[in-house]
Amino acid sequence: MNKYRSNTCGELTKKNKGSEVVLSGWINKKRDHGNLLFLDLRDNYGITQCIIDKENKFFKNLEKIQLETVIKIVGEVVERSPDTINKDIKTGEIEVKIKSYEVLGACEELPMPVFSDQEYAEDIRLKYRFLDLRRKKVHENISLRSKIISFIRDEMTKLGFLEFQTPILTSSSPEGARDFLVPSRLNPGKFYALPQAPQQFKQLIMISGFDKYFQIAPCFRDEDARADRSPGEFYQLDIEMSFVEQEDVFIVVEKLMLLLFKKFSTKKILFEKFPRITFKDALLKYGTDKPDLRNPLEICDLTSIFTREDVKFEIFKKLVKSGSIVRAIKTKNTKDKPRSFFDGIDKWAKDQGASGMAYFTIENDKEITAKGPVGKFFSEDAIKEIMKIMDANIGDSIFFSCNKEKEVLKLISSARDKIAQELNLINEDSFAFCWIIDYPMFEIDEVTKKIQFSHNPFSMPQGDLSKINFSNPLEIKAYQYDIVCNGIELSSGAIRNHKPDLMYKLFSVVGYSKSEVQKKFKGMINALNYGAPPHGGIAPGLDRIVMLLANEKNIREVTLFPMNQNAQDLMMDAPSEVNESQLKELGLQIKKK
């Protein structure tokens, strides 16, 4: 026993009755009953109720003491009466009668109560994150994160992977996001970059002859915050393997995810074998490459319907003629839903910035008809064709939207989620994983209208490499894949391009010369010339995994010291200004706007 505690605040039971104990922790709550003061003492392991009566010389001092003060208590373990037992905590059958106490760490007036479930503004929570972390829910989330990381390490080791640490200070490279740059004092005018991911290093590890690598890797990207993405830095489970094909990577990841999610959650896993969905099919059926497969609704293409002569819905027909497309969602047996349900979806669509959402319900009154605001524009034959395309029946409803592809996919994807929520179709007590595969190697940048890599620039293209049609690069598919769970992208990955000549050709499509590739990716492109094995990998986002397992909606709830939406650490006051002498050492000057 050390001088601070003989036991933790989470372990005393009736077996300890009569024992003198020493406990240390934070004062969680106080309840003053006049002649008797109840004090809940909390540490990392639990809570123990302590009591002191008015006759004790320390009574008045403890009455006045501030919550969250750290104290040491010496006392005797006594059994609670049956009617005062707290079955919610392990120590609920006992309490400690205080003999003496000592203040170990005084506490000022609290800017936010630790023991309360009351929600506070994010800025307050982040400024006083050390207090926020004492709150039960957040504390448990961070503890869960630690357990998940330990479990992952054990399982990856069992699977034959070696853990390595890659450099934090490296060179800048075009990997899809903005770099954080670090000026070099010893090399004036030159900069390191914090790694967006250990991409090049993990490939170099494979070229070095190691077969299976993993790392709980810090990644740094100068990008805007989202609910599922922290600004500044995040962590990922970085994985790379030699002599593998796409399916080999899938087998490892699926095994790990099944073990992990079964270990740390009681939710049902809907697919033990994760579905493989092509990028093309994902956009067609779900309107997104991040589909939530807990949602049974699927999207259909109804563009061809609006080329028929017996369809008189002129607004959509004109839009289709000018290049727009039509996407639709079927809801089963919703004919008895009130008008407010349908109008609510239409209003919701308008709130999203669309012109609304057309709909009708299929009915059979001597002949098949469409009931709804636009139903009169469709002939019986046209309705039958829609029923065939969408596998619809009498009593089903059809929602549809028409616009340019980008706009219509954005709306119809969100509409799919909205309609499912309104109909209570999503099983919240479940996880639905899937793979999105067959991504295009290239895409058109919406701003510059130039060709760019759609995913990782180091990916291997599919097909016969000697017959790749570089004159039509948008048709080239890559061995690139995403793993998605409940509509959240957990990771991107790829089988890597290990052939330097092919890499030069692929980079030339996006405007890089051979010398530029050699300059930007000097280490890796050089290494590929000295016997590189076929290899591939993936990097599931650790923060997102913990967010799902903790049943949280925001990634900051599972991050120890997160930044705010503006990439500011309010607790440490970062980023901060530096003095002139520091700038001078680095050869830098701040240019005033």
N, C-alpha and C positions, 0 to 999 in steps of 0.2 A: 504493500500500500504506500503510495506517495502522500505528501502532505495535503494534496488538493482533493483526493477522493479515494474512498475504499470501494465504491460502486458507482456505476453510471445511473442516470436518472431514468433508465428504462429497464432495469433488471430486478429490482427488489420485489419479493413476493411474501406470502405468508410464511415461507420457510425461514425468512430472515427475522421473524418476530422476536423482539427482545434484544436484538443486536444493536450495538452502537455503530453508527455509520458516519462517514464523511462524504458529503455530496457537494459538487460545484456546478454552477450553471447560471442561466439567466432567469430573472424573475419574469415569468410569463403572464401571470394574473395574480391579483390579490382580492380577497373577499373579507371585509371587516364586519364581524358579527358582534362588535362591542367588547365582549369579554374574551373573544376568541378570534384570532386572525389566521385565515387560510392563505397559503402562499404556494402557488404552483411553480416548481423549479424545473427548468427545461435545459437539456443539452442535446447533442446530436442524436442521442439514442432514445429519448423519450421524455416523459414528464412524471415527476413525483410530487404528490401533494404533501406539503409540510404545514405544521400547525404550531402556534405559540399562544399561550394564554396570558391574560393581563398581569398575572403575578410575576411573570418572567421580566427581568430587568431590561431585556432587549426589545420588549414589546413596542414601546413608543417609537423607538428608532425604526423598527421594521414597518410600522404604520406609515411613516413618512417617506420611506424609501421609494425612489423612482423605478417604474417598470423598466425592464431590460438592463437593470444594473446586474453586474456579475458578482455573485456572492458565494462564499463557502459556508456550509452549514454542518454543524456537528449535532447529532440527535439520535434518538432511539426509535427503532421501527416498531410501530404498534398496529394492531389489526383494526380495520374499520368495522363498524357495526353493519349488520346485513343490509339495512335500509340505506346506507350511504356508499355502498360498493359501486364503483364506476367500471362497468363491463367493457367500455370502449378502449381502455388502455391496459397494458400488461400489469402495471403497478396499482391497478384499481382496487385491490383488496387490502392495501396497506396505506399508511401515511407515516411521516417522520415527525416526531415530537421534538421541536427545536430546543437544544440546550444552549448553544452559542452560535454566533455567526461572524463572518468577516467580509468586508467589502473588498473584492479583488479588482473590480473595474467599475468606476462610477459612470452613470449615464445622465446626459443632459436631457432637457425636455425633448420628446420625440417629435420629429417633423411628420411622422406617419406611424400609426399604431401597428405593431408587428403581429399582435394576436388577433387582429380583426380580419374578416373576409372582405371588408369594404374595399372597393376598387379606387385606385388613385390615378391621377394623371401620369402618363408615361414619363414625362420629364422628372417628376418628383421621384418616381420609382427608380429611374436610372441614376439620378444624382446621388441618391442614398441606396444604391444597389446592395451594399453590405447589410442594410436593414431589411430590404426587400427579400434577400436571400434567407433571412431567418424565418420568413413566413412559411407555414407548413407546406403549402402546395408547391411553391417555388423550390424550397429546400428538397422536397421529395423528387422533383423533376431533375435537379442537378445530381442527386444521389443515383437516380435511375440512369442518367447519362454515364456516370462512372461505371456502373455495373454492366451496362451494354458494351462499353468499350472493352472492359475486361473479358467479357464473354466472347466478343469478336476476336480478340487476340488469341484466346485459347483455341477457338474453332479453326482459325486460319492456320495456326501452328499444327493442329491435328491433320489438316488437309495438305501439309507438306510445304507451306509457304514460309519464307524467311522474311523477317521484318528489318527494313533498312530505313535510314533517315537521309533525305536528300537536302541539298543546300537551300537556304532561304535567300541569300544574296546571289542573284544570277543575272542573266542578260535579258533585255527586253525582246519580246517576240510577239508577232501578231496572232494571238490565239482567240480573238473574238470579243475581248473586253479591254478596258483601259488598264494599263499597268500603274502600280504605285512605284515611283522612282526614288532611288536613294543616291544622293551625290557622293562621289568618292573624293576624300581628302588627298589621298596619295596619288590619285590620277585626275588632276584638275580638268574640269570640263567633261568628264565622263560619269556615267551613272550606272548603278546596279538597278535591277528591277526585282521586286518581290514576286515570287512565282504565282501566276494565276492557277497553276496546277503543276505537279511534278512531271508533266508529260514527257519532255525530252529526256529527263534523267531516268525515268522508269524504263524507257526504251533502251537507253544506254546500258542499264543494268542487265537487260536481256542480251544485248550484244556482247556484254562482258562475260557471258557464259552461265549466269545464274538462271535457274529454270522458273521459279515461282517467287514473286515478290509481293509484299503488302506493306502499307504504312497508314497510320492514322495521321493524315497529312494536312497541315495548315495551308490554306489557299488565300490569295489576296487579289481582290478585284475592285477597281475604283468604279463602282456602279451604284445605281439607285437601289434603295431598300424596297423590299416587298414582304408580305406576310410570311412567305416561305423562303426568304433569302435575306441574310444579314448584309448590310453594307460593310465594306472594308475587308473583313476576314470571315472565313468559315472553315469547317473541317470536313474531310471526306475520307472514306475507306478506299485507298488507292490500291489497285490490283493490276498486276501484269503477269503474263504467262507465255512461255516459249513453246513452239511446235504445237500450236492449237488452232482450231477452227472456231467459228462463231459459236457453235453448239457446245463446245467444251467450256467456254466462258459461261454460257447459260447454266450448265449443269452445276458448276461451282457456286454461282450466285444464288440459284434457286435453293440449293441445299442449305446455304448459310441463312438465307432469308426465312425459310420455313422453320429452322431451328430457333432463330432469333425471335421471330414473332410469336411462336408457340411458347417460348420461355418467358417472355415479358408481357404477354397479353392473353386474355381469355376470349378475345374476339375470334369469330370463325374465319378461317381462310377459305375463300370460295373456290379457288382453283389450286390444287396441289401441284399440277403441271401448268405453269404459267402460259396462257394463250400467246401465240405469235400472230401479230397483226401487222400487215404491211402499212407503210406510211400512207400509201394511196387509199387503202381501205379504211384506215383510221379517219382520214379527212372525209370520206364519203359517208361512213356509218355514224360517226360521232362528231364531225365538224372540227376535230382537234386531234393533235398527236399526243394528247395527255388525257385519254378517256377515263372516266370513272365507270368501271364495269359493274359496280354495284347497281347502277342505273340500267334497267332492262330496255329502255327506249332506244330505238335505232332510227337513223336518218336515211331517207331515200331521195334519189334524184328524180324529180318530176318535170325536168326541163322539156322533154319531148312532148308532154301532154299539151303544152301551150303552143305547139306548132299545128295542132289539129284544127280543122275547120269547124267542128262542132263544139269547140270551146270558145266562148265569147268574152272572156275576161281580158278586155283589151289592154288594160294597164300592164299586166304581166306579159301579154303577147308582144307588145311593143318593146318592152325591156329585153325579152329573150331575143328578139330580132337584132337588137343592138349589142348583143354579147353577154347579157346577164344570164344567170342560172337560177333554177328553182330547187330548193331543198324542202323536204316535208317530214313531219313526225306523225306517227299514228299512235293514238291512245285507245286502248281496248275498252269496249263497252262503256263509253262515257255519254251515251245519248240522254241519260237521265240527270246528268249534271246540270245545275242551274245556269242560267244565262250569265250570271255574275262570274262564274269560273272562266268561261270563254272570254268575256269582256275584260276580265282581270289580266289574262295573258296578253291580250291586245294592248291594254294600257301599259303593261310592263314593257312591252316591246317599244312603245313610243317613248317611254322613259329612258330607254337605252339609246335613243337617238334615231331609231328606225321610223318608218312611216306607219308601222303597226304590224300586225300579224293576221293574215287571212285564215279562215277556218270554216269548216262545215262538218256536219254529222251525217253519216250514211243511214238512210231509212228506206223501208220497203212498204209502200202503200200502193198496192197493185203494180207499181213499177218502182225501180230503184231510183231514189232521188237524194239530193244533197240539201240538208236543212241548215241554214245559216245565212249570214249577210251576203256571201258570194255564191251560194249554192245554185242560184238560178242561171249562172253562166255556164254550167256544165251539163251536157247531155247524158242520158242514161249510159250510152256506150262509153263515153269518156270516164264516167264514174266507175264503170266496170273495169276499164283499163287501169285506173288508179288502184282499185281493189286488188287487181292481179299483181301489179308492180309492188304494192306495199303489203300484200298478204292480209288485206283488211276484210272485215265482215260487217254485216248489218249491225248497227249500233255503235260502231267505232267512229272516232272523230279524226279529222285530218287538219293539222296546222301546217301552213307553208309560208315561205318567205322567198322573195325574188330580189336579187341585186347582183353586183359584180362579185366574183368568187370570194375575195378576201372579206368583204363586208357581210355577205350572206353566211359564210362559215362562222364568223365571229358571233353573229346573232343566233343562228340555229343551234350552235353548240351550247350557248348560254340558255337558250329556250329549252333545250333538252333537259338541262339541270333544273330549271325553274318549274317546268311541268311535272317532272318527277317528284320534286319537293311538294308541290301542291297536291299531288295524288298519293303522297306517302309511299312511294315506290322504292326508296333507298333504304337498305338495311344498314343502319348506322353501326350496328354491332358486328361488323365484318370488315375484312380486308380483301381487296380484289387486285391482284398483281397481273401485269401483262407485259409483254415485250412489243415494242414498236420496231419493225425492221425495214430493210430495203429503202433507206433514206436516199434521196438524190445526192450525188456528189457535189453538185453546184446548184445555185439559185440566183435569181436576179435581185440585187439590192434595191429596196423600194425607193430610196432617196437618190442614189447615184445612177440607178438603172444599169449598173455594170454587173458582170458576173462575179460572184464570190463563192467561197466554200460554204456549204450549208451547215456543216458540222465541223468535225475535226479535220484540219488540213492534212494530217498524217495518215489518213485512212486508206485502206486498200480498195480499189474499185472492183466491182464484180465482173465475172465473165472471163472470156479468153483475153488475156492482157495484150496479146499481139494483134487483136482485132478491135481495140477500143476506138470508137469514132470520135476523135477530138474535134471534128468540125461541127458536131452537135452535142456539146458538153452537157446540156440540160437533161439529156436522156441517160447519162451515165449514173448508174446506181452504185452505192458503196456498201461495204460491210460495216455499216454503222448501225447502232441500236441504242434504244432507250429502255430503261425499266421504269414502269409507272405503277403507282399504287394509289387507289382511291382518287384518281385525277391529279395526283402530284407526281411530277417527274423526280425520281430519286437519283437518276444518273444517266449519263451518256457514256457510250463506250464504242470500241471499234477494233476490228482486226487491222493491224498497222501495215502501212506500205513500207516494206523493207528493201525496196529496189530503188537506188538513187536515180537512175535514168528516168524511171517512171515518175518519180517525185518532181524532177525538173519539168517534165511535160505537163503534169497536173498544175503546178504552180504557174507555168507559162499561160495557162488559160485565164488566170485572174490577174495577169499582167506583171508577174515577177520574172526577171531575167535570171539566167543561171548564176551569174555573179551575185545577184541580190539574195538568192536562196542560200548560197554558200556563206554570205555575210551574216544573214539573219539566223541561220541554223547551223553555224559552223561546226559545233561539236558533234551533233547528231549526223549531219550529212557526210562528214568525214568518216565517222565510225561505220556508217552503212557500207563503205567501200572495203571493209576488212572482215567480211564474213558475218553477215547478219542473219539470224534465224527468223523464220516466220513467227510472229508473235502478236498478241492482242490482249486487251484488258478492259477495265471499266473502273468507275470511281463513284460508288453510291455516296450521296450526301449524308454524313453522319447526323447533322443537325435536323434534317428532315425526317430521318428514321426515328430519332428520339421524339420529335414532335408528334409523329403518328402514334408511337407507343405510349406517350404520355397523354394522348387524346387532347392535344392543344391545337389551336388554330394559328398561333403566331410563334415563329421560330425563336423570338426573344425570350419566350417563357421557358426555354430549355437551354439557353446560353448563359454561361456564368456571368460574364461582364459584357453585355451587348452595347452597341452604339445606337443612337437614335436614328430617325429617318434621314437626318442630314449628315450621317456618318460622323457624329460627334460623340466622344466619350465625356459625358457630363460629370462623371465622378472624378476623373483624372484631368479634366479640362484639356482634352486633346481633340483635334490638333491645336497646338499653341504656337505663339511667336517664339523666336529664338533671338539671342542678342547679336549685335553687330560683329563681335569677335568670332562667333561661330560661323556666321556667313562668310566672313573674310577668309577664314581657314579653308573653306570649301570653294572659294572663288566665286561666290554667288552674291547677287544684289537683288533686292526686292524692288520691282518696278511698280510705282504707284499708278493707279488707274486715273 
